[in-house]
């Protein structure tokens, strides 16, 4: 049996890979940041990680 320990952030345009142990979890999905988990509703662009410019 294989255990998943890393996966792509659930924010569609985000390119980050997150650890399932440290990710922000919301609605059964894993995100790299609160901004991504909240669909960038505060108008933020990017998740704060180098090289990623997602916008929800």
Biopython code that builds the backbone (N, CA, C, O; Angstrom):
import numpy as np
from Bio.PDB.StructureBuilder import StructureBuilder

atoms = [
    (1, "UNK", "N", (0.846, -1.183, 0.000)),
    (1, "UNK", "CA", (0.000, 0.000, 0.000)),
    (1, "UNK", "C", (0.888, 1.241, 0.000)),
    (1, "UNK", "O", (1.890, 1.290, 0.714)),
    (2, "UNK", "N", (0.526, 2.233, -0.791)),
    (2, "UNK", "CA", (1.288, 3.466, -0.904)),
    (2, "UNK", "C", (0.589, 4.574, -0.138)),
    (2, "UNK", "O", (-0.632, 4.717, -0.206)),
    (3, "UNK", "N", (1.370, 5.354, 0.588)),
    (3, "UNK", "CA", (0.832, 6.490, 1.324)),
    (3, "UNK", "C", (1.273, 7.773, 0.638)),
    (3, "UNK", "O", (2.465, 7.970, 0.405)),
    (4, "UNK", "N", (0.336, 8.640, 0.314)),
    (4, "UNK", "CA", (0.653, 9.921, -0.309)),
    (4, "UNK", "C", (1.149, 10.873, 0.766)),
    (4, "UNK", "O", (0.482, 11.070, 1.782)),
    (5, "UNK", "N", (2.325, 11.466, 0.546)),
    (5, "UNK", "CA", (2.871, 12.409, 1.516)),
    (5, "UNK", "C", (3.026, 13.807, 0.931)),
    (5, "UNK", "O", (3.187, 14.774, 1.675)),
    (6, "UNK", "N", (2.979, 13.925, -0.404)),
    (6, "UNK", "CA", (3.042, 15.221, -1.064)),
    (6, "UNK", "C", (2.067, 15.229, -2.229)),
    (6, "UNK", "O", (1.838, 14.204, -2.870)),
    (7, "UNK", "N", (1.498, 16.395, -2.494)),
    (7, "UNK", "CA", (0.590, 16.536, -3.627)),
    (7, "UNK", "C", (0.557, 17.991, -4.072)),
    (7, "UNK", "O", (1.001, 18.881, -3.346)),
    (8, "UNK", "N", (0.027, 18.229, -5.274)),
    (8, "UNK", "CA", (-0.099, 19.584, -5.791)),
    (8, "UNK", "C", (-1.151, 20.324, -4.984)),
    (8, "UNK", "O", (-2.167, 19.746, -4.597)),
    (9, "UNK", "N", (-0.910, 21.589, -4.736)),
    (9, "UNK", "CA", (-1.884, 22.449, -4.060)),
    (9, "UNK", "C", (-3.207, 22.390, -4.829)),
    (9, "UNK", "O", (-3.203, 22.380, -6.060)),
    (10, "UNK", "N", (-4.322, 22.351, -4.125)),
    (10, "UNK", "CA", (-5.646, 22.238, -4.754)),
    (10, "UNK", "C", (-6.092, 23.516, -5.459)),
    (10, "UNK", "O", (-7.082, 23.494, -6.190)),
    (11, "UNK", "N", (-5.395, 24.616, -5.261)),
    (11, "UNK", "CA", (-5.683, 25.862, -5.982)),
    (11, "UNK", "C", (-5.260, 25.638, -7.436)),
    (11, "UNK", "O", (-4.074, 25.457, -7.712)),
    (12, "UNK", "N", (-6.210, 25.647, -8.358)),
    (12, "UNK", "CA", (-5.961, 25.243, -9.745)),
    (12, "UNK", "C", (-4.740, 25.907, -10.405)),
    (12, "UNK", "O", (-3.911, 25.190, -10.965)),
    (13, "UNK", "N", (-4.591, 27.230, -10.366)),
    (13, "UNK", "CA", (-3.435, 27.824, -11.054)),
    (13, "UNK", "C", (-2.123, 27.734, -10.263)),
    (13, "UNK", "O", (-1.068, 28.073, -10.798)),
    (14, "UNK", "N", (-2.165, 27.296, -9.034)),
    (14, "UNK", "CA", (-0.971, 27.217, -8.190)),
    (14, "UNK", "C", (-0.077, 26.070, -8.648)),
    (14, "UNK", "O", (-0.566, 25.010, -9.039)),
    (15, "UNK", "N", (1.240, 26.290, -8.598)),
    (15, "UNK", "CA", (2.185, 25.256, -9.018)),
    (15, "UNK", "C", (2.877, 24.580, -7.839)),
    (15, "UNK", "O", (3.754, 23.742, -8.045)),
    (16, "UNK", "N", (2.506, 24.922, -6.625)),
    (16, "UNK", "CA", (3.181, 24.404, -5.439)),
    (16, "UNK", "C", (2.829, 22.948, -5.148)),
    (16, "UNK", "O", (1.719, 22.488, -5.416)),
    (17, "UNK", "N", (3.803, 22.243, -4.594)),
    (17, "UNK", "CA", (3.609, 20.885, -4.091)),
    (17, "UNK", "C", (3.676, 20.990, -2.579)),
    (17, "UNK", "O", (4.604, 21.587, -2.033)),
    (18, "UNK", "N", (2.699, 20.416, -1.908)),
    (18, "UNK", "CA", (2.613, 20.545, -0.455)),
    (18, "UNK", "C", (2.672, 19.192, 0.240)),
    (18, "UNK", "O", (2.275, 18.170, -0.319)),
    (19, "UNK", "N", (3.169, 19.207, 1.457)),
    (19, "UNK", "CA", (3.178, 18.020, 2.305)),
    (19, "UNK", "C", (1.781, 17.855, 2.886)),
    (19, "UNK", "O", (1.184, 18.827, 3.350)),
    (20, "UNK", "N", (1.263, 16.655, 2.866)),
    (20, "UNK", "CA", (-0.068, 16.422, 3.428)),
    (20, "UNK", "C", (-0.077, 16.624, 4.942)),
    (20, "UNK", "O", (-1.142, 16.799, 5.535)),
    (21, "UNK", "N", (1.092, 16.600, 5.568)),
    (21, "UNK", "CA", (1.178, 16.800, 7.014)),
    (21, "UNK", "C", (1.154, 18.271, 7.406)),
    (21, "UNK", "O", (0.678, 18.613, 8.489)),
    (22, "UNK", "N", (1.663, 19.151, 6.537)),
    (22, "UNK", "CA", (1.762, 20.569, 6.898)),
    (22, "UNK", "C", (0.836, 21.472, 6.090)),
    (22, "UNK", "O", (0.765, 22.673, 6.350)),
    (23, "UNK", "N", (0.130, 20.915, 5.120)),
    (23, "UNK", "CA", (-0.741, 21.714, 4.260)),
    (23, "UNK", "C", (-1.924, 22.288, 5.034)),
    (23, "UNK", "O", (-2.315, 21.767, 6.078)),
    (24, "UNK", "N", (-2.481, 23.367, 4.503)),
    (24, "UNK", "CA", (-3.724, 23.929, 5.022)),
    (24, "UNK", "C", (-4.839, 23.070, 4.429)),
    (24, "UNK", "O", (-4.952, 22.959, 3.208)),
    (25, "UNK", "N", (-5.657, 22.465, 5.278)),
    (25, "UNK", "CA", (-6.733, 21.597, 4.801)),
    (25, "UNK", "C", (-8.073, 22.319, 4.884)),
    (25, "UNK", "O", (-8.412, 22.921, 5.903)),
    (26, "UNK", "N", (-8.825, 22.245, 3.790)),
    (26, "UNK", "CA", (-10.148, 22.861, 3.752)),
    (26, "UNK", "C", (-11.026, 22.029, 2.822)),
    (26, "UNK", "O", (-10.638, 21.741, 1.689)),
    (27, "UNK", "N", (-12.188, 21.651, 3.292)),
    (27, "UNK", "CA", (-13.150, 20.872, 2.501)),
    (27, "UNK", "C", (-12.520, 19.609, 1.911)),
    (27, "UNK", "O", (-12.830, 19.224, 0.784)),
    (28, "UNK", "N", (-11.639, 18.970, 2.674)),
    (28, "UNK", "CA", (-11.020, 17.728, 2.231)),
    (28, "UNK", "C", (-9.920, 17.889, 1.201)),
    (28, "UNK", "O", (-9.449, 16.902, 0.637)),
    (29, "UNK", "N", (-9.506, 19.123, 0.950)),
    (29, "UNK", "CA", (-8.447, 19.390, -0.029)),
    (29, "UNK", "C", (-7.242, 19.986, 0.684)),
    (29, "UNK", "O", (-7.356, 20.514, 1.789)),
    (30, "UNK", "N", (-6.087, 19.894, 0.035)),
    (30, "UNK", "CA", (-4.834, 20.369, 0.616)),
    (30, "UNK", "C", (-4.314, 21.580, -0.148)),
    (30, "UNK", "O", (-4.232, 21.567, -1.377)),
    (31, "UNK", "N", (-3.963, 22.628, 0.599)),
    (31, "UNK", "CA", (-3.489, 23.876, 0.013)),
    (31, "UNK", "C", (-2.146, 24.276, 0.614)),
    (31, "UNK", "O", (-1.815, 23.880, 1.732)),
    (32, "UNK", "N", (-1.374, 25.064, -0.136)),
    (32, "UNK", "CA", (-0.059, 25.488, 0.337)),
    (32, "UNK", "C", (-0.135, 26.710, 1.248)),
    (32, "UNK", "O", (0.815, 26.996, 1.978)),
    (33, "UNK", "N", (-1.244, 27.425, 1.213)),
    (33, "UNK", "CA", (-1.361, 28.650, 2.008)),
    (33, "UNK", "C", (-2.825, 28.966, 2.299)),
    (33, "UNK", "O", (-3.729, 28.421, 1.666)),
    (34, "UNK", "N", (-3.042, 29.844, 3.254)),
    (34, "UNK", "CA", (-4.406, 30.291, 3.570)),
    (34, "UNK", "C", (-5.008, 31.023, 2.372)),
    (34, "UNK", "O", (-6.202, 30.892, 2.102)),
    (35, "UNK", "N", (-4.184, 31.798, 1.649)),
    (35, "UNK", "CA", (-4.684, 32.538, 0.486)),
    (35, "UNK", "C", (-5.277, 31.577, -0.543)),
    (35, "UNK", "O", (-6.362, 31.819, -1.072)),
    (36, "UNK", "N", (-4.572, 30.502, -0.819)),
    (36, "UNK", "CA", (-5.083, 29.505, -1.771)),
    (36, "UNK", "C", (-6.326, 28.808, -1.221)),
    (36, "UNK", "O", (-7.293, 28.595, -1.953)),
    (37, "UNK", "N", (-6.304, 28.457, 0.050)),
    (37, "UNK", "CA", (-7.442, 27.763, 0.660)),
    (37, "UNK", "C", (-8.702, 28.618, 0.626)),
    (37, "UNK", "O", (-9.812, 28.090, 0.559)),
    (38, "UNK", "N", (-8.534, 29.929, 0.671)),
    (38, "UNK", "CA", (-9.669, 30.848, 0.653)),
    (38, "UNK", "C", (-9.944, 31.399, -0.738)),
    (38, "UNK", "O", (-10.651, 32.398, -0.876)),
    (39, "UNK", "N", (-9.400, 30.769, -1.764)),
    (39, "UNK", "CA", (-9.606, 31.149, -3.173)),
    (39, "UNK", "C", (-9.230, 32.594, -3.455)),
    (39, "UNK", "O", (-9.812, 33.228, -4.336)),
    (40, "UNK", "N", (-8.259, 33.120, -2.713)),
    (40, "UNK", "CA", (-7.760, 34.482, -2.912)),
    (40, "UNK", "C", (-8.889, 35.512, -2.846)),
    (40, "UNK", "O", (-8.865, 36.508, -3.569)),
    (41, "UNK", "N", (-9.871, 35.274, -1.984)),
    (41, "UNK", "CA", (-11.013, 36.178, -1.866)),
    (41, "UNK", "C", (-10.629, 37.554, -1.344)),
    (41, "UNK", "O", (-11.392, 38.509, -1.489)),
    (42, "UNK", "N", (-9.450, 37.660, -0.736)),
    (42, "UNK", "CA", (-9.004, 38.963, -0.250)),
    (42, "UNK", "C", (-8.323, 39.768, -1.346)),
    (42, "UNK", "O", (-7.804, 40.853, -1.088)),
    (43, "UNK", "N", (-8.321, 39.241, -2.575)),
    (43, "UNK", "CA", (-7.716, 39.937, -3.700)),
    (43, "UNK", "C", (-6.230, 39.688, -3.850)),
    (43, "UNK", "O", (-5.580, 40.292, -4.703)),
    (44, "UNK", "N", (-5.688, 38.806, -3.031)),
    (44, "UNK", "CA", (-4.255, 38.536, -3.089)),
    (44, "UNK", "C", (-3.889, 37.837, -4.392)),
    (44, "UNK", "O", (-4.680, 37.081, -4.956)),
    (45, "UNK", "N", (-2.689, 38.103, -4.849)),
    (45, "UNK", "CA", (-2.152, 37.437, -6.021)),
    (45, "UNK", "C", (-0.913, 36.692, -5.588)),
    (45, "UNK", "O", (-0.012, 37.276, -4.987)),
    (46, "UNK", "N", (-0.861, 35.435, -5.880)),
    (46, "UNK", "CA", (0.265, 34.621, -5.450)),
    (46, "UNK", "C", (0.033, 34.058, -4.070)),
    (46, "UNK", "O", (-0.840, 34.504, -3.326)),
    (47, "UNK", "N", (0.837, 33.068, -3.750)),
    (47, "UNK", "CA", (0.698, 32.404, -2.459)),
    (47, "UNK", "C", (1.865, 32.733, -1.547)),
    (47, "UNK", "O", (1.897, 32.310, -0.392)),
    (48, "UNK", "N", (2.825, 33.487, -2.067)),
    (48, "UNK", "CA", (3.989, 33.849, -1.274)),
    (48, "UNK", "C", (5.170, 32.927, -1.477)),
    (48, "UNK", "O", (6.239, 33.167, -0.916)),
    (49, "UNK", "N", (5.006, 31.885, -2.260)),
    (49, "UNK", "CA", (6.101, 30.962, -2.512)),
    (49, "UNK", "C", (6.837, 31.372, -3.786)),
    (49, "UNK", "O", (6.216, 31.748, -4.780)),
    (50, "UNK", "N", (8.152, 31.295, -3.744)),
    (50, "UNK", "CA", (8.990, 31.721, -4.854)),
    (50, "UNK", "C", (8.608, 31.024, -6.155)),
    (50, "UNK", "O", (8.476, 29.801, -6.196)),
    (51, "UNK", "N", (8.432, 31.807, -7.213)),
    (51, "UNK", "CA", (8.134, 31.271, -8.529)),
    (51, "UNK", "C", (6.668, 31.019, -8.811)),
    (51, "UNK", "O", (6.311, 30.648, -9.929)),
    (52, "UNK", "N", (5.811, 31.212, -7.822)),
    (52, "UNK", "CA", (4.387, 30.949, -8.022)),
    (52, "UNK", "C", (3.609, 32.261, -8.020)),
    (52, "UNK", "O", (3.758, 33.079, -7.113)),
    (53, "UNK", "N", (2.790, 32.451, -9.028)),
    (53, "UNK", "CA", (2.000, 33.679, -9.140)),
    (53, "UNK", "C", (0.522, 33.342, -9.340)),
    (53, "UNK", "O", (-0.157, 33.937, -10.177)),
    (54, "UNK", "N", (0.040, 32.381, -8.558)),
    (54, "UNK", "CA", (-1.362, 31.984, -8.695)),
    (54, "UNK", "C", (-2.283, 33.121, -8.235)),
    (54, "UNK", "O", (-1.858, 34.048, -7.545)),
    (55, "UNK", "N", (-3.521, 33.024, -8.628)),
    (55, "UNK", "CA", (-4.480, 34.078, -8.282)),
    (55, "UNK", "C", (-5.868, 33.537, -8.008)),
    (55, "UNK", "O", (-6.845, 34.286, -8.004)),
    (56, "UNK", "N", (-5.954, 32.239, -7.779)),
    (56, "UNK", "CA", (-7.237, 31.628, -7.424)),
    (56, "UNK", "C", (-8.208, 31.620, -8.492)),
    (56, "UNK", "O", (-9.323, 31.131, -8.308)),
]
sb = StructureBuilder()
sb.init_structure("model")
sb.init_model(0)
sb.init_chain("A")
sb.init_seg("    ")
for serial, (resi, resn, name, xyz) in enumerate(atoms, 1):
    if name == "N":
        sb.init_residue(resn, " ", resi, " ")
    sb.init_atom(name, np.array(xyz, "f"), 0.0, 1.0, " ", f" {name:<3s}", serial, name[0])
structure = sb.get_structure()
